[in-house]
Amino acid sequence: MIELVNVHKTLGGKNVLDGITLTIERGETFAIIGRSGTGKSVTLKHIVGIMMPDSGKVIIDGVDLSRLSRSELLAFRKKFGYLFQSNALLNSMTVFENIALPLREHEKMTDSEIEALVREKLALVEMDGTQPLYPESLSGGMKKRVALARAIVRDPEIILYDEPTTGLDPITAASVNNMIRDMQDKLNITSVAVTHDINSAYTIADRIGLLHTGKILQVGTPEQIKNSQDLRVKQFIQGIALGPLTA
């Protein structure tokens, strides 16, 4: 479903992506782990076509994004839902208005059709009934659920999660992880999450890849990553201050 082939990207004179090559299968949840500033979010931006590589290819569902015109790329992005690290809910809008916004902007639907679809997606994330509330009245976990309802409201084939548990307490983070896994089971879509939270990656992912200095160092199932003998992987998952990742 998703292929990155020898992707290079330089930003501000720094090689952020340095030949990253990665294949993500249709219907799987893939977690990209790594230290802050290693290019995880930049990788997501390449997958969705917000950024284009300096060299290499990004191929989504058989389509090379670099070959699309701007209008074709905008239309192609309907395949994606994006859960932002900060949720990106608009505080001046109600829950209903936040989720309905993509439908009003991009779809030709009646008010009753929009209302029904918003309710359906809120029910999927166990938030039906919150339509009239404003984001400021919601807890961190509730905001994350509303943001996910908005991400899936146009029935995407791929969901991208940018640091989904950042800033959440351990109990709320566990709830969000379960929600992500639940969405995968219910919708059978392809999901990519970038995170430095190794426990989140273990919970949600079918496979995990460690990104460092612009390259994927190792890919494996959660069990394979847990038991990896690679010193770089061990340093990251065990949270060791000194080692090859900080040399």
Backbone as CSV, one residue per row, in Angstrom:
resi,resn,N_x,N_y,N_z,CA_x,CA_y,CA_z,C_x,C_y,C_z
1,MET,0.823,-1.209,0.000,0.000,0.000,0.000,0.859,1.262,0.000
2,ILE,1.981,1.210,0.740,2.864,2.376,0.859,4.304,1.922,0.619
3,GLU,4.982,2.605,-0.305,6.392,2.305,-0.560,7.202,3.597,-0.559
4,LEU,8.255,3.624,0.203,9.260,4.678,0.121,10.521,4.028,-0.426
5,VAL,11.026,4.559,-1.532,12.155,3.940,-2.214,13.322,4.926,-2.242
6,ASN,14.314,4.687,-1.375,15.548,5.485,-1.351,15.246,6.988,-1.296
7,VAL,14.384,7.380,-0.352,13.919,8.766,-0.258,14.944,9.626,0.490
8,HIS,15.329,10.726,-0.137,16.237,11.697,0.468,15.512,13.025,0.609
9,LYS,15.746,13.712,1.739,15.191,15.049,1.938,16.137,15.857,2.807
10,THR,16.530,17.032,2.292,17.383,17.945,3.041,16.573,19.164,3.437
11,LEU,16.620,19.527,4.715,15.924,20.703,5.222,16.906,21.531,6.039
12,GLY,17.040,22.796,5.677,17.966,23.664,6.392,19.395,23.173,6.389
13,GLY,19.776,22.532,5.299,21.138,22.030,5.180,21.388,20.704,5.881
14,LYS,20.357,20.121,6.480,20.504,18.850,7.203,19.815,17.737,6.430
15,ASN,20.488,16.593,6.309,19.891,15.423,5.669,18.905,14.767,6.639
16,VAL,17.638,15.158,6.544,16.630,14.626,7.466,16.266,13.200,7.090
17,LEU,16.033,12.955,5.811,15.832,11.597,5.300,17.004,11.279,4.391
18,ASP,17.667,10.180,4.671,18.931,9.881,4.002,18.880,8.493,3.360
19,GLY,17.936,8.357,2.407,17.817,7.082,1.704,16.875,6.116,2.383
20,ILE,15.813,6.638,3.001,14.866,5.762,3.690,14.123,4.899,2.672
21,THR,14.085,3.601,2.933,13.358,2.636,2.107,12.460,1.823,3.025
22,LEU,11.169,1.743,2.650,10.195,1.142,3.552,8.996,0.664,2.751
23,THR,8.477,-0.500,3.097,7.250,-1.025,2.493,6.245,-1.318,3.596
24,ILE,5.041,-0.791,3.450,3.967,-1.011,4.415,2.826,-1.695,3.690
25,GLU,2.405,-2.839,4.204,1.421,-3.668,3.513,0.005,-3.138,3.715
26,ARG,-0.846,-3.443,2.778,-2.246,-3.065,2.880,-2.882,-3.732,4.109
27,GLY,-3.560,-2.928,4.911,-4.297,-3.458,6.055,-3.495,-3.629,7.335
28,GLU,-2.205,-3.287,7.322,-1.419,-3.438,8.544,-1.267,-2.095,9.263
29,THR,-0.934,-2.179,10.536,-0.562,-0.996,11.302,0.944,-1.025,11.495
30,PHE,1.615,0.008,10.994,3.073,0.094,11.063,3.446,1.276,11.934
31,ALA,4.292,1.039,12.916,4.758,2.110,13.806,6.203,2.447,13.472
32,ILE,6.474,3.731,13.266,7.830,4.219,13.083,8.280,4.838,14.395
33,ILE,9.270,4.233,15.037,9.773,4.732,16.309,11.113,5.405,16.088
34,GLY,11.509,6.203,17.059,12.792,6.876,16.962,12.834,8.089,17.864
35,ARG,14.024,8.609,18.064,14.211,9.775,18.919,13.588,11.005,18.270
36,SER,13.339,12.019,19.095,12.832,13.286,18.575,13.833,13.874,17.583
37,GLY,13.324,14.417,16.484,14.176,15.054,15.499,14.845,14.122,14.517
38,THR,14.391,12.868,14.451,15.026,11.912,13.537,14.317,11.818,12.196
39,GLY,13.232,12.581,11.995,12.567,12.582,10.695,11.268,11.819,10.640
40,LYS,10.702,11.465,11.800,9.468,10.675,11.793,8.298,11.452,11.173
41,SER,8.090,12.686,11.636,6.982,13.482,11.100,7.232,13.877,9.648
42,VAL,8.487,14.102,9.286,8.827,14.405,7.888,8.477,13.210,7.002
43,THR,8.677,12.011,7.508,8.300,10.809,6.758,6.795,10.781,6.509
44,LEU,6.006,11.096,7.533,4.551,11.154,7.351,4.173,12.182,6.290
45,LYS,4.820,13.335,6.324,4.497,14.394,5.363,4.830,13.979,3.928
46,HIS,5.820,13.121,3.770,6.114,12.590,2.445,5.054,11.575,2.018
47,ILE,4.602,10.766,2.953,3.593,9.755,2.608,2.299,10.408,2.135
48,VAL,1.914,11.520,2.770,0.664,12.180,2.402,0.863,13.201,1.282
49,GLY,2.106,13.437,0.893,2.377,14.332,-0.228,2.425,15.801,0.128
50,ILE,2.550,16.119,1.411,2.744,17.517,1.817,4.154,17.964,1.457
51,MET,5.101,17.031,1.587,6.474,17.248,1.125,6.787,16.263,0.016
52,MET,7.663,16.668,-0.898,8.148,15.791,-1.950,9.641,15.538,-1.751
53,PRO,10.102,14.343,-2.057,11.521,14.040,-1.837,12.427,14.787,-2.798
54,ASP,13.660,15.051,-2.346,14.678,15.596,-3.242,15.072,14.549,-4.273
55,SER,15.073,13.299,-3.848,15.286,12.174,-4.759,14.628,10.944,-4.144
56,GLY,14.425,9.918,-4.977,13.697,8.747,-4.526,12.221,8.852,-4.863
57,LYS,11.453,7.838,-4.474,10.044,7.773,-4.827,9.178,7.473,-3.604
58,VAL,7.981,8.061,-3.615,6.930,7.710,-2.658,5.765,7.186,-3.488
59,ILE,5.436,5.909,-3.296,4.409,5.245,-4.092,3.281,4.806,-3.161
60,ILE,2.085,5.313,-3.413,0.922,4.992,-2.598,-0.081,4.251,-3.460
61,ASP,-0.399,3.024,-3.062,-1.378,2.215,-3.798,-1.033,2.168,-5.288
62,GLY,0.267,2.046,-5.578,0.734,1.927,-6.953,0.941,3.234,-7.681
63,VAL,0.681,4.371,-7.024,0.779,5.679,-7.677,1.999,6.428,-7.146
64,ASP,2.879,6.851,-8.051,4.037,7.672,-7.706,3.544,9.108,-7.511
65,LEU,3.619,9.607,-6.268,3.057,10.924,-5.961,3.706,12.037,-6.771
66,SER,4.971,11.886,-7.127,5.670,12.943,-7.859,5.112,13.134,-9.266
67,ARG,4.364,12.168,-9.772,3.810,12.254,-11.125,2.420,12.901,-11.155
68,LEU,1.886,13.228,-9.987,0.557,13.821,-9.930,0.640,15.337,-10.032
69,SER,-0.322,15.943,-10.718,-0.449,17.398,-10.717,-0.975,17.838,-9.362
70,ARG,-0.946,19.126,-9.110,-1.439,19.630,-7.824,-2.902,19.250,-7.604
71,SER,-3.730,19.407,-8.615,-5.147,19.069,-8.473,-5.340,17.569,-8.285
72,GLU,-4.541,16.764,-8.982,-4.631,15.311,-8.821,-4.189,14.896,-7.422
73,LEU,-3.157,15.552,-6.915,-2.671,15.230,-5.572,-3.712,15.584,-4.522
74,LEU,-4.355,16.734,-4.660,-5.399,17.131,-3.710,-6.528,16.112,-3.701
75,ALA,-6.920,15.637,-4.874,-7.977,14.630,-4.958,-7.502,13.299,-4.378
76,PHE,-6.233,12.963,-4.619,-5.674,11.697,-4.151,-5.640,11.630,-2.629
77,ARG,-5.507,12.797,-1.990,-5.392,12.821,-0.529,-6.674,12.368,0.179
78,LYS,-7.756,12.186,-0.569,-8.962,11.640,0.053,-8.698,10.255,0.622
79,LYS,-7.666,9.582,0.118,-7.299,8.267,0.641,-6.840,8.328,2.092
80,PHE,-6.472,9.541,2.566,-5.809,9.667,3.864,-6.707,10.300,4.920
81,GLY,-6.572,9.813,6.136,-7.015,10.520,7.321,-5.781,10.822,8.148
82,TYR,-5.761,11.960,8.853,-4.551,12.390,9.568,-4.941,12.788,10.985
83,LEU,-4.371,12.094,11.957,-4.577,12.451,13.358,-3.365,13.244,13.822
84,PHE,-3.565,14.541,14.049,-2.465,15.427,14.391,-2.029,15.241,15.842
85,GLN,-0.745,15.492,16.088,-0.207,15.370,17.438,-0.974,16.241,18.426
86,SER,-1.337,17.457,18.003,-2.036,18.397,18.885,-3.552,18.343,18.719
87,ASN,-4.031,17.345,17.946,-5.455,17.147,17.627,-5.968,18.132,16.583
88,ALA,-5.523,19.407,16.645,-5.895,20.432,15.658,-7.396,20.642,15.576
89,LEU,-8.077,20.536,16.718,-9.500,20.880,16.755,-9.646,22.397,16.836
90,LEU,-10.657,22.935,16.179,-10.895,24.371,16.190,-11.759,24.724,17.399
91,ASN,-11.193,25.512,18.310,-11.879,25.795,19.577,-13.161,26.597,19.404
92,SER,-13.276,27.320,18.297,-14.481,28.133,18.067,-15.631,27.319,17.494
93,MET,-15.381,26.041,17.211,-16.403,25.166,16.640,-16.763,24.062,17.620
94,THR,-18.004,23.609,17.555,-18.434,22.475,18.370,-17.812,21.191,17.832
95,VAL,-17.968,20.124,18.584,-17.517,18.804,18.131,-18.143,18.478,16.775
96,PHE,-19.449,18.690,16.670,-20.131,18.416,15.406,-19.532,19.235,14.267
97,GLU,-19.331,20.513,14.487,-18.819,21.390,13.432,-17.399,21.012,13.026
98,ASN,-16.577,20.596,14.001,-15.214,20.165,13.689,-15.211,18.949,12.771
99,ILE,-16.054,17.973,13.084,-16.063,16.735,12.288,-16.748,16.952,10.943
100,ALA,-17.750,17.821,10.931,-18.479,18.090,9.688,-17.675,18.937,8.707
101,LEU,-16.668,19.658,9.188,-15.942,20.602,8.346,-15.372,19.967,7.073
102,PRO,-14.677,18.811,7.149,-14.163,18.217,5.903,-15.272,17.846,4.921
103,LEU,-16.415,17.451,5.442,-17.534,17.098,4.569,-18.098,18.336,3.882
104,ARG,-18.218,19.422,4.621,-18.740,20.653,4.035,-17.769,21.234,3.005
105,GLU,-16.467,21.046,3.237,-15.454,21.600,2.346,-15.279,20.779,1.068
106,HIS,-15.440,19.448,1.183,-15.023,18.586,0.078,-16.115,17.708,-0.520
107,GLU,-17.237,17.561,0.158,-18.281,16.665,-0.329,-19.558,17.444,-0.630
108,LYS,-20.360,16.906,-1.518,-21.677,17.480,-1.802,-22.716,16.630,-1.074
109,MET,-23.036,17.042,0.148,-23.946,16.276,0.999,-24.984,17.205,1.608
110,THR,-26.147,16.665,1.885,-27.181,17.439,2.557,-26.863,17.531,4.043
111,ASP,-27.507,18.464,4.716,-27.287,18.614,6.161,-27.641,17.330,6.901
112,SER,-28.725,16.676,6.490,-29.136,15.451,7.177,-28.134,14.326,6.941
113,GLU,-27.540,14.270,5.739,-26.528,13.259,5.459,-25.272,13.510,6.294
114,ILE,-24.881,14.766,6.409,-23.716,15.113,7.225,-23.964,14.770,8.682
115,GLU,-25.141,15.118,9.175,-25.470,14.835,10.572,-25.407,13.339,10.861
116,ALA,-25.928,12.533,9.946,-25.927,11.084,10.144,-24.507,10.521,10.123
117,LEU,-23.673,11.029,9.222,-22.315,10.520,9.107,-21.468,10.927,10.311
118,VAL,-21.652,12.155,10.787,-20.922,12.592,11.976,-21.305,11.730,13.172
119,ARG,-22.569,11.450,13.316,-23.021,10.598,14.427,-22.428,9.196,14.310
120,GLU,-22.398,8.669,13.103,-21.852,7.327,12.881,-20.381,7.257,13.301
121,LYS,-19.593,8.267,12.902,-18.161,8.243,13.226,-17.928,8.489,14.713
122,LEU,-18.730,9.352,15.327,-18.601,9.553,16.773,-18.954,8.286,17.540
123,ALA,-19.942,7.553,17.049,-20.304,6.290,17.705,-19.157,5.288,17.622
124,LEU,-18.415,5.304,16.500,-17.283,4.391,16.348,-16.209,4.638,17.398
125,VAL,-16.040,5.905,17.800,-15.019,6.234,18.806,-15.649,6.448,20.186
126,GLU,-16.899,6.008,20.330,-17.623,6.050,21.611,-17.772,7.470,22.141
127,MET,-18.115,8.397,21.228,-18.292,9.800,21.622,-19.611,10.386,21.125
128,ASP,-20.545,9.541,20.696,-21.847,10.052,20.264,-22.515,10.754,21.440
129,GLY,-23.119,11.888,21.176,-23.743,12.697,22.214,-22.935,13.921,22.580
130,THR,-21.698,13.977,22.096,-20.839,15.138,22.399,-20.924,16.215,21.321
131,GLN,-21.796,16.037,20.335,-21.857,16.953,19.188,-21.943,18.429,19.582
132,PRO,-22.752,18.814,20.598,-22.874,20.247,20.896,-21.754,20.817,21.759
133,LEU,-20.835,19.979,22.225,-19.787,20.451,23.129,-18.659,21.130,22.352
134,TYR,-17.925,21.982,23.082,-16.751,22.637,22.494,-15.483,21.925,22.984
135,PRO,-14.411,21.922,22.193,-13.195,21.201,22.567,-12.659,21.547,23.957
136,GLU,-12.799,22.814,24.369,-12.242,23.214,25.670,-12.898,22.484,26.840
137,SER,-14.075,21.919,26.622,-14.770,21.205,27.696,-14.422,19.718,27.727
138,LEU,-13.564,19.265,26.813,-13.227,17.847,26.699,-11.885,17.541,27.351
139,SER,-11.754,16.329,27.863,-10.471,15.872,28.390,-9.526,15.564,27.227
140,GLY,-8.246,15.318,27.551,-7.271,15.020,26.510,-7.637,13.794,25.693
141,GLY,-8.088,12.748,26.377,-8.474,11.530,25.672,-9.707,11.730,24.810
142,MET,-10.666,12.524,25.297,-11.874,12.801,24.522,-11.537,13.609,23.265
143,LYS,-10.641,14.585,23.407,-10.217,15.351,22.228,-9.585,14.439,21.182
144,LYS,-8.783,13.493,21.650,-8.125,12.575,20.718,-9.163,11.737,19.975
145,ARG,-10.206,11.312,20.665,-11.263,10.520,20.025,-12.030,11.347,18.993
146,VAL,-12.320,12.599,19.344,-13.016,13.476,18.401,-12.136,13.723,17.172
147,ALA,-10.842,13.934,17.400,-9.925,14.150,16.284,-9.866,12.916,15.383
148,LEU,-9.941,11.729,15.979,-9.946,10.510,15.176,-11.245,10.386,14.380
149,ALA,-12.366,10.766,14.997,-13.642,10.745,14.264,-13.559,11.645,13.034
150,ARG,-12.933,12.799,13.186,-12.757,13.686,12.032,-11.829,13.055,10.994
151,ALA,-10.792,12.359,11.450,-9.837,11.742,10.527,-10.479,10.656,9.670
152,ILE,-11.514,9.996,10.199,-12.129,8.885,9.457,-13.447,9.276,8.805
153,VAL,-13.852,10.547,8.898,-15.197,10.922,8.473,-15.380,10.781,6.956
154,ARG,-14.297,10.844,6.177,-14.410,10.685,4.721,-14.011,9.276,4.269
155,ASP,-14.030,8.338,5.211,-13.750,6.925,4.928,-12.416,6.732,4.206
156,PRO,-11.317,7.132,4.831,-10.001,6.997,4.185,-9.562,5.533,4.117
157,GLU,-8.600,5.276,3.234,-7.993,3.953,3.146,-6.744,3.858,4.012
158,ILE,-6.185,5.018,4.371,-4.963,5.079,5.171,-5.156,6.127,6.258
159,ILE,-4.768,5.787,7.502,-4.763,6.772,8.579,-3.322,6.962,9.051
160,LEU,-2.927,8.221,9.177,-1.603,8.573,9.673,-1.746,9.172,11.065
161,TYR,-0.999,8.651,12.023,-1.032,9.110,13.412,0.306,9.747,13.755
162,ASP,0.278,11.025,14.129,1.502,11.732,14.491,1.580,11.842,16.011
163,GLU,2.457,11.034,16.623,2.655,11.024,18.081,1.309,10.995,18.821
164,PRO,0.521,9.928,18.657,-0.844,9.919,19.178,-0.970,9.962,20.698
165,THR,0.087,9.613,21.442,-0.024,9.589,22.905,0.781,10.685,23.595
166,THR,1.395,11.576,22.824,2.196,12.651,23.428,1.342,13.531,24.333
167,GLY,1.845,13.797,25.544,1.163,14.693,26.469,0.021,14.066,27.248
168,LEU,-0.206,12.765,27.075,-1.294,12.098,27.779,-0.743,11.314,28.968
169,ASP,-1.540,11.233,30.035,-1.132,10.412,31.177,-1.180,8.939,30.775
170,PRO,-0.529,8.048,31.536,-0.428,6.646,31.117,-1.776,5.954,30.901
171,ILE,-2.763,6.261,31.731,-4.065,5.611,31.586,-4.767,6.089,30.316
172,THR,-4.737,7.400,30.079,-5.354,7.939,28.869,-4.613,7.451,27.636
173,ALA,-3.287,7.383,27.716,-2.496,6.885,26.589,-2.880,5.442,26.260
174,ALA,-3.063,4.622,27.293,-3.465,3.230,27.069,-4.826,3.163,26.398
175,SER,-5.733,4.060,26.791,-7.058,4.116,26.180,-6.968,4.504,24.710
176,VAL,-6.106,5.475,24.392,-5.929,5.901,23.001,-5.321,4.765,22.176
177,ASN,-4.349,4.050,22.733,-3.761,2.910,22.029,-4.816,1.859,21.705
178,ASN,-5.675,1.569,22.679,-6.744,0.590,22.455,-7.712,1.078,21.386
179,MET,-7.967,2.398,21.374,-8.857,2.979,20.371,-8.268,2.808,18.971
180,ILE,-6.972,3.039,18.824,-6.320,2.884,17.526,-6.397,1.434,17.053
181,ARG,-6.139,0.512,17.962,-6.219,-0.910,17.623,-7.646,-1.287,17.252
182,ASP,-8.613,-0.726,17.974,-10.025,-0.999,17.720,-10.433,-0.489,16.334
183,MET,-9.934,0.704,15.961,-10.245,1.237,14.633,-9.700,0.322,13.539
184,GLN,-8.523,-0.211,13.771,-7.926,-1.112,12.786,-8.794,-2.350,12.605
185,ASP,-9.286,-2.897,13.715,-10.118,-4.101,13.658,-11.465,-3.819,12.988
186,LYS,-12.027,-2.637,13.269,-13.349,-2.307,12.729,-13.299,-1.920,11.258
187,LEU,-12.274,-1.166,10.859,-12.246,-0.577,9.521,-11.305,-1.286,8.555
188,ASN,-10.379,-2.080,9.075,-9.419,-2.831,8.250,-8.713,-1.920,7.246
189,ILE,-8.181,-0.822,7.759,-7.472,0.116,6.910,-5.974,0.029,7.196
190,THR,-5.188,0.687,6.360,-3.746,0.746,6.564,-3.434,1.928,7.479
191,SER,-2.641,1.682,8.507,-2.338,2.734,9.478,-0.827,2.866,9.652
192,VAL,-0.380,4.124,9.766,1.029,4.411,10.040,1.076,5.370,11.221
193,ALA,1.795,4.987,12.253,1.938,5.843,13.430,3.406,6.150,13.647
194,VAL,3.722,7.424,13.898,5.080,7.763,14.321,5.029,8.101,15.807
195,THR,5.977,7.572,16.544,5.945,7.741,17.995,7.323,7.496,18.596
196,HIS,7.597,8.132,19.738,8.768,7.760,20.526,8.341,6.944,21.741
197,ASP,7.021,6.630,21.830,6.452,5.861,22.937,6.476,4.381,22.568
198,ILE,7.471,3.663,23.053,7.654,2.273,22.646,6.486,1.394,23.109
199,ASN,5.891,1.698,24.272,4.750,0.908,24.728,3.548,1.079,23.807
200,SER,3.366,2.296,23.288,2.314,2.525,22.305,2.571,1.700,21.056
201,ALA,3.803,1.702,20.583,4.143,0.934,19.382,3.882,-0.553,19.584
202,TYR,4.260,-1.080,20.758,4.016,-2.496,21.040,2.520,-2.829,20.982
203,THR,1.693,-1.902,21.468,0.254,-2.165,21.563,-0.439,-2.095,20.208
204,ILE,-0.115,-1.091,19.401,-0.911,-0.831,18.202,-0.372,-1.492,16.938
205,ALA,0.924,-1.836,16.918,1.562,-2.148,15.633,1.596,-3.640,15.316
206,ASP,1.448,-3.933,14.023,1.754,-5.267,13.507,3.254,-5.391,13.277
207,ARG,3.854,-4.285,12.796,5.305,-4.228,12.630,5.797,-2.858,13.070
208,ILE,7.077,-2.821,13.455,7.710,-1.602,13.955,9.016,-1.393,13.203
209,GLY,9.308,-0.140,12.866,10.593,0.189,12.260,11.278,1.288,13.060
210,LEU,12.569,1.116,13.338,13.342,2.125,14.065,14.012,3.056,13.057
211,LEU,13.668,4.345,13.126,14.230,5.360,12.246,15.323,6.121,12.986
212,HIS,16.484,6.227,12.350,17.583,6.989,12.950,18.457,7.536,11.832
213,THR,18.850,8.788,11.976,19.664,9.489,10.982,19.132,9.287,9.563
214,GLY,17.810,9.355,9.433,17.201,9.328,8.114,17.098,7.978,7.455
215,LYS,17.363,6.909,8.217,17.278,5.555,7.662,16.501,4.653,8.616
216,ILE,15.836,3.649,8.073,15.215,2.616,8.891,16.289,1.588,9.237
217,LEU,16.592,1.468,10.525,17.675,0.583,10.949,17.229,-0.866,11.064
218,GLN,15.989,-1.087,11.517,15.495,-2.452,11.662,13.976,-2.443,11.635
219,VAL,13.384,-3.483,11.061,11.937,-3.671,11.013,11.619,-5.046,11.572
220,GLY,10.560,-5.120,12.390,10.149,-6.415,12.915,8.822,-6.326,13.624
221,THR,8.283,-7.455,14.015,7.083,-7.477,14.836,7.425,-6.931,16.221
222,PRO,6.412,-6.566,17.020,6.725,-6.117,18.378,7.590,-7.111,19.140
223,GLU,7.320,-8.399,18.997,8.104,-9.411,19.708,9.543,-9.442,19.208
224,GLN,9.718,-9.304,17.904,11.075,-9.295,17.345,11.859,-8.064,17.795
225,ILE,11.179,-6.919,17.863,11.848,-5.701,18.324,12.213,-5.821,19.802
226,LYS,11.299,-6.360,20.610,11.579,-6.552,22.039,12.819,-7.403,22.256
227,ASN,12.993,-8.411,21.410,14.077,-9.378,21.595,15.276,-9.111,20.683
228,SER,15.289,-7.951,20.027,16.388,-7.636,19.113,17.721,-7.569,19.852
229,GLN,18.745,-8.078,19.209,20.095,-8.004,19.761,20.883,-6.827,19.192
230,ASP,20.249,-6.059,18.292,20.882,-4.867,17.744,21.042,-3.839,18.861
231,LEU,22.261,-3.393,19.117,22.524,-2.486,20.224,21.781,-1.166,20.088
232,ARG,21.547,-0.731,18.858,20.820,0.511,18.624,19.357,0.365,19.031
233,VAL,18.768,-0.763,18.670,17.373,-1.030,19.050,17.272,-1.179,20.566
234,LYS,18.193,-1.905,21.156,18.187,-2.101,22.605,18.271,-0.766,23.338
235,GLN,19.153,0.120,22.859,19.303,1.408,23.535,17.991,2.175,23.519
236,PHE,17.300,2.176,22.370,16.063,2.952,22.274,14.959,2.355,23.125
237,ILE,14.713,1.060,23.019,13.563,0.480,23.718,13.795,0.402,25.226
238,GLN,15.066,0.379,25.644,15.354,0.348,27.071,15.599,1.738,27.653
239,GLY,15.655,2.767,26.794,15.844,4.135,27.267,17.182,4.373,27.919
240,ILE,18.240,3.848,27.302,19.599,3.979,27.848,20.234,5.261,27.317
241,ALA,20.794,6.086,28.199,21.297,7.404,27.807,22.483,7.305,26.867
242,LEU,23.409,6.399,27.140,24.631,6.292,26.351,24.599,5.042,25.493
243,GLY,25.016,5.184,24.239,25.017,4.049,23.330,25.192,4.511,21.906
244,PRO,25.024,3.600,20.936,25.288,3.931,19.532,24.381,5.012,18.978
245,LEU,23.172,5.200,19.514,22.270,6.225,19.016,22.663,7.619,19.499
246,THR,23.524,7.679,20.516,23.943,8.981,21.051,25.459,9.169,20.922
247,ALA,26.094,8.256,20.196,27.556,8.346,20.042,27.928,9.526,19.167
